[in-house]
Amino acid sequence: MAHAHRHPHDGGPSHRDEPAAAKRRGRRLLIALSLNLGIVVAEVAGGVVSGSLALLADAAHNLADAGAILVAYLAWRISRRAADTRRTFGYARAETVGAVINLTVLLVIGVFLGYEAITRLFDPPAIQGEIMLIVGVVAMLEDIAAAWVLRKETGANVRSAFLHMIADALATLGVILGALAVMIWGVRWVDPAITAAIALYIFVHAGSEMRETVAVLMDSAPEGFDYDGLRRLLEDQDGVAGVHHLHLWRMDETRVALEVHLALDHADLAAATRMKEALKARLAERFGVAHATIEVECARGVDHDPALFRTE
């Protein structure tokens, strides 16, 4: 008896299948990129004129974020390509590679800013608080505008860019408070102190994201994935005598893939095929597995190392 079924397109949606919201994503990213670059120009000019290292530090951070948004845009463009004979899973991991580059640059910037902040704490330069305040307010408004543009996006990469904008607005708020401290109390050490805080924020934020990005490149299963529950589901299938070669990994930020061998206590190919199709649907529904490769074999006809069948 034949079984009609369709295999999902693993390389991502084609241009014709993309929803309108996905097609708007590129335009929103370009708007956010333009706003972020405007912040960089304003803060660099204001930092040079006012002598504020905090403004220059925030400008460097915003420049790195602009690079992240640019990578998100380019990754969005690349991810629209259909899978081919070279990239059989599609092009979505280009975004992950770009993230590693961006985060590495961001960590280097954090080291430089930390060094400059410590140096200036011992010899704080003169600062024009008024210019620092004006530029800080303008930069924060542009951060909020960029976050507003991306607020409705739910993709992992764009959502990350949105959180970057919110965090930048908070960092710029620190610059504004530093400017007020300089203007009201004349305390020049506040500027390098805020710079050090921004550098610390970069280390914490970029370090956390780097761990997650490297986990994708290392073909790790999602953090907190119910591996034991998945294995129990496989072992509880009728006719399954053993489960081995069970591998889980993420093809990109959102799609989980699975590969497993199921040793059966029978040789009924039709029954095994029906089980596989039902099992793939359950794996997708319960565990979010987007791509499952299930190999079935007769347990009596395969001589496997008993260690492969351990359930612990």
C-alpha positions as YAML, in Angstrom:
chain: A
units: angstrom
residues:
- id: 1
  name: MET
  ca: [0.00, 0.00, 0.00]
- id: 2
  name: ALA
  ca: [1.48, 3.36, -1.01]
- id: 3
  name: HIS
  ca: [1.69, 6.23, 1.44]
- id: 4
  name: ALA
  ca: [1.36, 9.74, 0.04]
- id: 5
  name: HIS
  ca: [3.46, 12.26, 1.87]
- id: 6
  name: ARG
  ca: [5.39, 15.44, 1.30]
- id: 7
  name: HIS
  ca: [8.80, 16.43, 2.60]
- id: 8
  name: PRO
  ca: [9.11, 20.01, 3.87]
- id: 9
  name: HIS
  ca: [11.51, 22.30, 2.08]
- id: 10
  name: ASP
  ca: [14.55, 22.31, 4.33]
- id: 11
  name: GLY
  ca: [16.24, 25.25, 2.70]
- id: 12
  name: GLY
  ca: [13.73, 27.80, 3.92]
- id: 13
  name: PRO
  ca: [10.75, 29.42, 2.16]
- id: 14
  name: SER
  ca: [10.93, 30.50, -1.42]
- id: 15
  name: HIS
  ca: [10.33, 34.13, -2.38]
- id: 16
  name: ARG
  ca: [6.80, 33.32, -3.47]
- id: 17
  name: ASP
  ca: [5.97, 31.63, -0.15]
- id: 18
  name: GLU
  ca: [7.27, 34.45, 2.05]
- id: 19
  name: PRO
  ca: [4.59, 36.26, 4.06]
- id: 20
  name: ALA
  ca: [4.28, 40.01, 3.68]
- id: 21
  name: ALA
  ca: [5.72, 40.52, 7.19]
- id: 22
  name: ALA
  ca: [8.92, 38.71, 6.22]
- id: 23
  name: LYS
  ca: [9.27, 40.82, 3.08]
- id: 24
  name: ARG
  ca: [8.99, 43.99, 5.18]
- id: 25
  name: ARG
  ca: [11.80, 42.82, 7.43]
- id: 26
  name: GLY
  ca: [14.54, 43.97, 5.07]
- id: 27
  name: ARG
  ca: [13.11, 47.49, 4.85]
- id: 28
  name: ARG
  ca: [12.81, 47.75, 8.62]
- id: 29
  name: LEU
  ca: [16.40, 46.62, 9.07]
- id: 30
  name: LEU
  ca: [17.62, 49.26, 6.61]
- id: 31
  name: ILE
  ca: [15.69, 51.97, 8.48]
- id: 32
  name: ALA
  ca: [17.17, 50.82, 11.80]
- id: 33
  name: LEU
  ca: [20.64, 50.74, 10.21]
- id: 34
  name: SER
  ca: [20.27, 54.34, 8.96]
- id: 35
  name: LEU
  ca: [19.16, 55.54, 12.39]
- id: 36
  name: ASN
  ca: [22.06, 53.73, 14.06]
- id: 37
  name: LEU
  ca: [24.62, 55.24, 11.69]
- id: 38
  name: GLY
  ca: [23.11, 58.66, 12.41]
- id: 39
  name: ILE
  ca: [23.74, 58.04, 16.13]
- id: 40
  name: VAL
  ca: [27.37, 57.12, 15.43]
- id: 41
  name: VAL
  ca: [28.03, 60.29, 13.41]
- id: 42
  name: ALA
  ca: [26.40, 62.50, 16.06]
- id: 43
  name: GLU
  ca: [28.22, 60.86, 18.97]
- id: 44
  name: VAL
  ca: [31.64, 60.88, 17.31]
- id: 45
  name: ALA
  ca: [31.30, 64.58, 16.46]
- id: 46
  name: GLY
  ca: [29.97, 65.38, 19.92]
- id: 47
  name: GLY
  ca: [32.64, 63.29, 21.65]
- id: 48
  name: VAL
  ca: [35.49, 64.98, 19.75]
- id: 49
  name: VAL
  ca: [34.16, 68.49, 20.36]
- id: 50
  name: SER
  ca: [33.20, 67.95, 24.00]
- id: 51
  name: GLY
  ca: [36.12, 65.69, 24.93]
- id: 52
  name: SER
  ca: [33.73, 63.05, 26.28]
- id: 53
  name: LEU
  ca: [35.13, 59.52, 26.17]
- id: 54
  name: ALA
  ca: [31.71, 58.19, 27.20]
- id: 55
  name: LEU
  ca: [30.21, 59.58, 24.00]
- id: 56
  name: LEU
  ca: [32.99, 58.03, 21.93]
- id: 57
  name: ALA
  ca: [32.52, 54.75, 23.79]
- id: 58
  name: ASP
  ca: [28.80, 54.76, 23.09]
- id: 59
  name: ALA
  ca: [29.54, 55.65, 19.46]
- id: 60
  name: ALA
  ca: [31.83, 52.63, 19.15]
- id: 61
  name: HIS
  ca: [29.15, 50.43, 20.67]
- id: 62
  name: ASN
  ca: [26.53, 51.83, 18.28]
- id: 63
  name: LEU
  ca: [28.89, 51.30, 15.33]
- id: 64
  name: ALA
  ca: [29.23, 47.65, 16.31]
- id: 65
  name: ASP
  ca: [25.43, 47.45, 16.57]
- id: 66
  name: ALA
  ca: [25.13, 49.02, 13.11]
- id: 67
  name: GLY
  ca: [27.42, 46.27, 11.87]
- id: 68
  name: ALA
  ca: [25.19, 43.71, 13.56]
- id: 69
  name: ILE
  ca: [22.12, 45.16, 11.87]
- id: 70
  name: LEU
  ca: [23.95, 45.14, 8.53]
- id: 71
  name: VAL
  ca: [24.84, 41.49, 9.05]
- id: 72
  name: ALA
  ca: [21.20, 40.79, 9.95]
- id: 73
  name: TYR
  ca: [20.12, 42.42, 6.70]
- id: 74
  name: LEU
  ca: [22.68, 40.56, 4.59]
- id: 75
  name: ALA
  ca: [21.81, 37.30, 6.35]
- id: 76
  name: TRP
  ca: [18.14, 37.93, 5.63]
- id: 77
  name: ARG
  ca: [19.02, 38.40, 1.97]
- id: 78
  name: ILE
  ca: [21.20, 35.29, 1.87]
- id: 79
  name: SER
  ca: [18.70, 33.17, 3.83]
- id: 80
  name: ARG
  ca: [16.13, 33.72, 1.08]
- id: 81
  name: ARG
  ca: [18.21, 31.60, -1.27]
- id: 82
  name: ALA
  ca: [16.91, 28.14, -1.94]
- id: 83
  name: ALA
  ca: [18.93, 25.12, -0.84]
- id: 84
  name: ASP
  ca: [21.26, 23.78, -3.52]
- id: 85
  name: THR
  ca: [23.63, 20.85, -4.03]
- id: 86
  name: ARG
  ca: [26.37, 22.61, -2.02]
- id: 87
  name: ARG
  ca: [24.21, 24.02, 0.80]
- id: 88
  name: THR
  ca: [21.64, 21.26, 1.15]
- id: 89
  name: PHE
  ca: [20.30, 22.70, 4.42]
- id: 90
  name: GLY
  ca: [20.06, 26.19, 2.95]
- id: 91
  name: TYR
  ca: [21.94, 29.39, 3.81]
- id: 92
  name: ALA
  ca: [20.52, 30.34, 7.20]
- id: 93
  name: ARG
  ca: [23.80, 29.73, 9.07]
- id: 94
  name: ALA
  ca: [25.44, 32.65, 7.25]
- id: 95
  name: GLU
  ca: [23.81, 34.73, 9.97]
- id: 96
  name: THR
  ca: [25.56, 32.72, 12.67]
- id: 97
  name: VAL
  ca: [28.97, 33.14, 11.04]
- id: 98
  name: GLY
  ca: [28.41, 36.88, 10.74]
- id: 99
  name: ALA
  ca: [27.41, 37.04, 14.39]
- id: 100
  name: VAL
  ca: [30.73, 35.48, 15.44]
- id: 101
  name: ILE
  ca: [32.60, 38.16, 13.46]
- id: 102
  name: ASN
  ca: [30.52, 40.99, 14.93]
- id: 103
  name: LEU
  ca: [30.80, 39.74, 18.50]
- id: 104
  name: THR
  ca: [34.57, 39.27, 18.21]
- id: 105
  name: VAL
  ca: [34.97, 42.86, 17.02]
- id: 106
  name: LEU
  ca: [32.68, 44.04, 19.82]
- id: 107
  name: LEU
  ca: [34.80, 42.28, 22.45]
- id: 108
  name: VAL
  ca: [37.97, 43.89, 21.06]
- id: 109
  name: ILE
  ca: [36.26, 47.29, 21.27]
- id: 110
  name: GLY
  ca: [35.33, 46.51, 24.87]
- id: 111
  name: VAL
  ca: [38.99, 45.82, 25.74]
- id: 112
  name: PHE
  ca: [40.07, 49.12, 24.18]
- id: 113
  name: LEU
  ca: [37.37, 51.11, 25.96]
- id: 114
  name: GLY
  ca: [38.19, 49.49, 29.30]
- id: 115
  name: TYR
  ca: [41.87, 50.39, 28.91]
- id: 116
  name: GLU
  ca: [41.07, 53.99, 27.97]
- id: 117
  name: ALA
  ca: [38.61, 54.35, 30.84]
- id: 118
  name: ILE
  ca: [41.13, 53.14, 33.44]
- id: 119
  name: THR
  ca: [43.78, 55.48, 32.03]
- id: 120
  name: ARG
  ca: [41.47, 58.50, 32.15]
- id: 121
  name: LEU
  ca: [40.21, 57.73, 35.63]
- id: 122
  name: PHE
  ca: [43.67, 58.74, 36.95]
- id: 123
  name: ASP
  ca: [43.78, 61.91, 34.80]
- id: 124
  name: PRO
  ca: [40.25, 62.98, 33.81]
- id: 125
  name: PRO
  ca: [40.27, 65.47, 30.87]
- id: 126
  name: ALA
  ca: [38.15, 68.61, 30.67]
- id: 127
  name: ILE
  ca: [34.66, 67.94, 29.27]
- id: 128
  name: GLN
  ca: [32.00, 70.21, 27.76]
- id: 129
  name: GLY
  ca: [28.94, 68.86, 29.50]
- id: 130
  name: GLU
  ca: [26.42, 70.88, 27.45]
- id: 131
  name: ILE
  ca: [27.50, 69.31, 24.13]
- id: 132
  name: MET
  ca: [27.69, 65.89, 25.75]
- id: 133
  name: LEU
  ca: [24.10, 66.32, 27.02]
- id: 134
  name: ILE
  ca: [22.65, 67.50, 23.69]
- id: 135
  name: VAL
  ca: [24.27, 64.70, 21.69]
- id: 136
  name: GLY
  ca: [23.28, 62.14, 24.30]
- id: 137
  name: VAL
  ca: [19.62, 63.16, 24.10]
- id: 138
  name: VAL
  ca: [19.64, 63.04, 20.29]
- id: 139
  name: ALA
  ca: [21.33, 59.61, 20.33]
- id: 140
  name: MET
  ca: [18.84, 58.20, 22.83]
- id: 141
  name: LEU
  ca: [15.90, 59.40, 20.74]
- id: 142
  name: GLU
  ca: [17.38, 57.70, 17.66]
- id: 143
  name: ASP
  ca: [17.96, 54.49, 19.67]
- id: 144
  name: ILE
  ca: [14.31, 54.51, 20.73]
- id: 145
  name: ALA
  ca: [13.21, 55.17, 17.14]
- id: 146
  name: ALA
  ca: [15.30, 52.25, 15.83]
- id: 147
  name: ALA
  ca: [13.84, 49.96, 18.52]
- id: 148
  name: TRP
  ca: [10.32, 51.11, 17.59]
- id: 149
  name: VAL
  ca: [10.93, 50.20, 13.93]
- id: 150
  name: LEU
  ca: [11.96, 46.64, 14.89]
- id: 151
  name: ARG
  ca: [9.45, 46.15, 17.72]
- id: 152
  name: LYS
  ca: [7.10, 43.81, 15.80]
- id: 153
  name: GLU
  ca: [9.77, 41.47, 14.44]
- id: 154
  name: THR
  ca: [9.90, 38.03, 16.05]
- id: 155
  name: GLY
  ca: [12.84, 36.36, 14.27]
- id: 156
  name: ALA
  ca: [15.72, 35.52, 16.61]
- id: 157
  name: ASN
  ca: [18.25, 37.66, 14.77]
- id: 158
  name: VAL
  ca: [16.06, 40.74, 14.37]
- id: 159
  name: ARG
  ca: [14.75, 40.36, 17.90]
- id: 160
  name: SER
  ca: [18.36, 40.46, 19.09]
- id: 161
  name: ALA
  ca: [18.89, 43.68, 17.14]
- id: 162
  name: PHE
  ca: [15.79, 45.12, 18.83]
- id: 163
  name: LEU
  ca: [17.19, 44.27, 22.28]
- id: 164
  name: HIS
  ca: [20.48, 45.89, 21.24]
- id: 165
  name: MET
  ca: [18.62, 49.14, 20.55]
- id: 166
  name: ILE
  ca: [16.89, 49.04, 23.93]
- id: 167
  name: ALA
  ca: [20.19, 48.38, 25.69]
- id: 168
  name: ASP
  ca: [21.85, 51.20, 23.73]
- id: 169
  name: ALA
  ca: [19.14, 53.59, 24.84]
- id: 170
  name: LEU
  ca: [19.89, 52.66, 28.45]
- id: 171
  name: ALA
  ca: [23.64, 53.12, 27.89]
- id: 172
  name: THR
  ca: [23.00, 56.53, 26.33]
- id: 173
  name: LEU
  ca: [20.91, 57.42, 29.36]
- id: 174
  name: GLY
  ca: [24.10, 56.84, 31.36]
- id: 175
  name: VAL
  ca: [25.90, 59.33, 29.10]
- id: 176
  name: ILE
  ca: [23.16, 61.89, 29.75]
- id: 177
  name: LEU
  ca: [23.41, 61.40, 33.50]
- id: 178
  name: GLY
  ca: [27.19, 61.80, 33.24]
- id: 179
  name: ALA
  ca: [26.75, 65.07, 31.34]
- id: 180
  name: LEU
  ca: [24.43, 66.37, 34.05]
- id: 181
  name: ALA
  ca: [26.98, 65.40, 36.72]
- id: 182
  name: VAL
  ca: [29.69, 67.34, 34.87]
- id: 183
  name: MET
  ca: [27.46, 70.40, 34.43]
- id: 184
  name: ILE
  ca: [26.06, 70.48, 37.96]
- id: 185
  name: TRP
  ca: [28.91, 69.24, 40.15]
- id: 186
  name: GLY
  ca: [31.91, 69.49, 37.83]
- id: 187
  name: VAL
  ca: [32.99, 65.89, 38.52]
- id: 188
  name: ARG
  ca: [35.08, 64.87, 35.50]
- id: 189
  name: TRP
  ca: [35.73, 61.29, 36.67]
- id: 190
  name: VAL
  ca: [32.09, 60.40, 35.93]
- id: 191
  name: ASP
  ca: [32.81, 60.29, 32.17]
- id: 192
  name: PRO
  ca: [35.52, 57.57, 32.29]
- id: 193
  name: ALA
  ca: [33.49, 55.74, 34.97]
- id: 194
  name: ILE
  ca: [30.52, 55.55, 32.60]
- id: 195
  name: THR
  ca: [32.88, 54.40, 29.83]
- id: 196
  name: ALA
  ca: [34.07, 51.57, 32.07]
- id: 197
  name: ALA
  ca: [30.45, 50.60, 32.76]
- id: 198
  name: ILE
  ca: [29.74, 50.52, 29.00]
- id: 199
  name: ALA
  ca: [32.82, 48.33, 28.47]
- id: 200
  name: LEU
  ca: [31.62, 45.97, 31.22]
- id: 201
  name: TYR
  ca: [28.18, 45.83, 29.61]
- id: 202
  name: ILE
  ca: [29.80, 44.94, 26.26]
- id: 203
  name: PHE
  ca: [31.74, 42.05, 27.86]
- id: 204
  name: VAL
  ca: [28.66, 40.63, 29.59]
- id: 205
  name: HIS
  ca: [26.29, 41.09, 26.65]
- id: 206
  name: ALA
  ca: [28.67, 40.00, 23.87]
- id: 207
  name: GLY
  ca: [30.04, 37.12, 25.94]
- id: 208
  name: SER
  ca: [26.55, 35.71, 26.51]
- id: 209
  name: GLU
  ca: [25.65, 36.00, 22.84]
- id: 210
  name: MET
  ca: [28.99, 34.49, 21.79]
- id: 211
  name: ARG
  ca: [28.31, 31.37, 23.86]
- id: 212
  name: GLU
  ca: [24.92, 30.93, 22.20]
- id: 213
  name: THR
  ca: [26.34, 31.53, 18.71]
- id: 214
  name: VAL
  ca: [29.21, 29.09, 19.19]
- id: 215
  name: ALA
  ca: [26.72, 26.51, 20.46]
- id: 216
  name: VAL
  ca: [24.94, 26.68, 17.09]
- id: 217
  name: LEU
  ca: [28.23, 26.30, 15.21]
- id: 218
  name: MET
  ca: [29.14, 23.34, 17.43]
- id: 219
  name: ASP
  ca: [25.92, 21.57, 16.38]
- id: 220
  name: SER
  ca: [24.61, 21.68, 19.95]
- id: 221
  name: ALA
  ca: [21.03, 20.88, 20.86]
- id: 222
  name: PRO
  ca: [19.02, 23.84, 22.17]
- id: 223
  name: GLU
  ca: [19.70, 24.61, 25.81]
- id: 224
  name: GLY
  ca: [17.20, 22.88, 28.05]
- id: 225
  name: PHE
  ca: [16.04, 20.50, 25.32]
- id: 226
  name: ASP
  ca: [14.15, 17.49, 26.74]
- id: 227
  name: TYR
  ca: [16.59, 14.86, 25.45]
- id: 228
  name: ASP
  ca: [15.43, 12.16, 27.88]
- id: 229
  name: GLY
  ca: [11.78, 12.76, 27.00]
- id: 230
  name: LEU
  ca: [12.55, 12.50, 23.31]
- id: 231
  name: ARG
  ca: [14.46, 9.25, 23.82]
- id: 232
  name: ARG
  ca: [11.57, 7.79, 25.83]
- id: 233
  name: LEU
  ca: [9.17, 8.70, 23.04]
- id: 234
  name: LEU
  ca: [11.33, 6.82, 20.54]
- id: 235
  name: GLU
  ca: [11.77, 3.79, 22.78]
- id: 236
  name: ASP
  ca: [8.03, 3.58, 23.50]
- id: 237
  name: GLN
  ca: [7.10, 3.12, 19.83]
- id: 238
  name: ASP
  ca: [5.55, -0.25, 19.02]
- id: 239
  name: GLY
  ca: [8.14, -2.64, 17.64]
- id: 240
  name: VAL
  ca: [11.22, -0.59, 18.66]
- id: 241
  name: ALA
  ca: [13.80, -2.85, 20.29]
- id: 242
  name: GLY
  ca: [16.60, -0.29, 20.58]
- id: 243
  name: VAL
  ca: [17.55, 3.33, 19.90]
- id: 244
  name: HIS
  ca: [21.06, 4.35, 18.90]
- id: 245
  name: HIS
  ca: [22.99, 7.00, 16.98]
- id: 246
  name: LEU
  ca: [20.64, 9.67, 18.33]
- id: 247
  name: HIS
  ca: [21.94, 13.12, 17.34]
- id: 248
  name: LEU
  ca: [20.33, 16.52, 17.83]
- id: 249
  name: TRP
  ca: [21.58, 19.83, 16.50]
- id: 250
  name: ARG
  ca: [20.39, 23.22, 15.30]
- id: 251
  name: MET
  ca: [20.60, 23.92, 11.59]
- id: 252
  name: ASP
  ca: [20.28, 27.62, 12.45]
- id: 253
  name: GLU
  ca: [18.92, 29.75, 15.29]
- id: 254
  name: THR
  ca: [15.40, 28.34, 15.07]
- id: 255
  name: ARG
  ca: [15.37, 24.94, 13.32]
- id: 256
  name: VAL
  ca: [16.23, 21.73, 15.19]
- id: 257
  name: ALA
  ca: [17.35, 18.62, 13.29]
- id: 258
  name: LEU
  ca: [17.42, 15.01, 14.43]
- id: 259
  name: GLU
  ca: [19.10, 11.83, 13.23]
- id: 260
  name: VAL
  ca: [18.43, 8.44, 14.81]
- id: 261
  name: HIS
  ca: [18.60, 4.69, 14.13]
- id: 262
  name: LEU
  ca: [15.69, 2.57, 15.36]
- id: 263
  name: ALA
  ca: [16.24, -1.19, 15.68]
- id: 264
  name: LEU
  ca: [12.92, -3.00, 15.17]
- id: 265
  name: ASP
  ca: [11.85, -6.43, 16.39]
- id: 266
  name: HIS
  ca: [10.07, -7.13, 13.07]
- id: 267
  name: ALA
  ca: [10.71, -6.80, 9.35]
- id: 268
  name: ASP
  ca: [7.36, -5.29, 8.30]
- id: 269
  name: LEU
  ca: [8.44, -2.45, 6.00]
- id: 270
  name: ALA
  ca: [4.92, -1.04, 5.60]
- id: 271
  name: ALA
  ca: [4.42, -0.84, 9.38]
- id: 272
  name: ALA
  ca: [7.86, 0.71, 9.83]
- id: 273
  name: THR
  ca: [7.05, 3.35, 7.21]
- id: 274
  name: ARG
  ca: [3.75, 4.25, 8.88]
- id: 275
  name: MET
  ca: [5.51, 4.53, 12.24]
- id: 276
  name: LYS
  ca: [8.19, 6.81, 10.80]
- id: 277
  name: GLU
  ca: [5.69, 9.24, 9.28]
- id: 278
  name: ALA
  ca: [3.62, 9.39, 12.48]
- id: 279
  name: LEU
  ca: [6.76, 9.77, 14.56]
- id: 280
  name: LYS
  ca: [8.04, 12.70, 12.48]
- id: 281
  name: ALA
  ca: [4.76, 14.53, 13.03]
- id: 282
  name: ARG
  ca: [4.95, 13.94, 16.80]
- id: 283
  name: LEU
  ca: [8.57, 15.07, 16.93]
- id: 284
  name: ALA
  ca: [7.66, 18.29, 15.16]
- id: 285
  name: GLU
  ca: [4.64, 18.97, 17.36]
- id: 286
  name: ARG
  ca: [6.09, 18.06, 20.76]
- id: 287
  name: PHE
  ca: [9.79, 18.88, 20.38]
- id: 288
  name: GLY
  ca: [9.88, 21.37, 17.49]
- id: 289
  name: VAL
  ca: [12.05, 19.11, 15.32]
- id: 290
  name: ALA
  ca: [11.95, 20.64, 11.84]
- id: 291
  name: HIS
  ca: [14.05, 18.00, 10.07]
- id: 292
  name: ALA
  ca: [14.13, 14.35, 11.15]
- id: 293
  name: THR
  ca: [16.12, 11.55, 9.54]
- id: 294
  name: ILE
  ca: [15.00, 8.19, 10.94]
- id: 295
  name: GLU
  ca: [16.72, 5.01, 9.82]
- id: 296
  name: VAL
  ca: [14.99, 1.74, 10.68]
- id: 297
  name: GLU
  ca: [16.64, -1.68, 10.71]
- id: 298
  name: CYS
  ca: [15.81, -5.17, 11.82]
- id: 299
  name: ALA
  ca: [17.40, -5.78, 15.23]
- id: 300
  name: ARG
  ca: [18.06, -9.44, 14.42]
- id: 301
  name: GLY
  ca: [19.93, -8.58, 11.23]
- id: 302
  name: VAL
  ca: [22.29, -5.93, 12.63]
- id: 303
  name: ASP
  ca: [25.19, -6.62, 14.99]
- id: 304
  name: HIS
  ca: [25.59, -3.44, 17.06]
- id: 305
  name: ASP
  ca: [27.75, -2.79, 20.08]
- id: 306
  name: PRO
  ca: [25.44, -3.27, 23.10]
- id: 307
  name: ALA
  ca: [26.67, 0.07, 24.45]
- id: 308
  name: LEU
  ca: [24.71, 1.78, 21.67]
- id: 309
  name: PHE
  ca: [21.47, 0.66, 23.31]
- id: 310
  name: ARG
  ca: [22.14, 2.14, 26.73]
- id: 311
  name: THR
  ca: [19.30, 4.37, 27.88]
- id: 312
  name: GLU
  ca: [21.04, 6.36, 30.58]
...
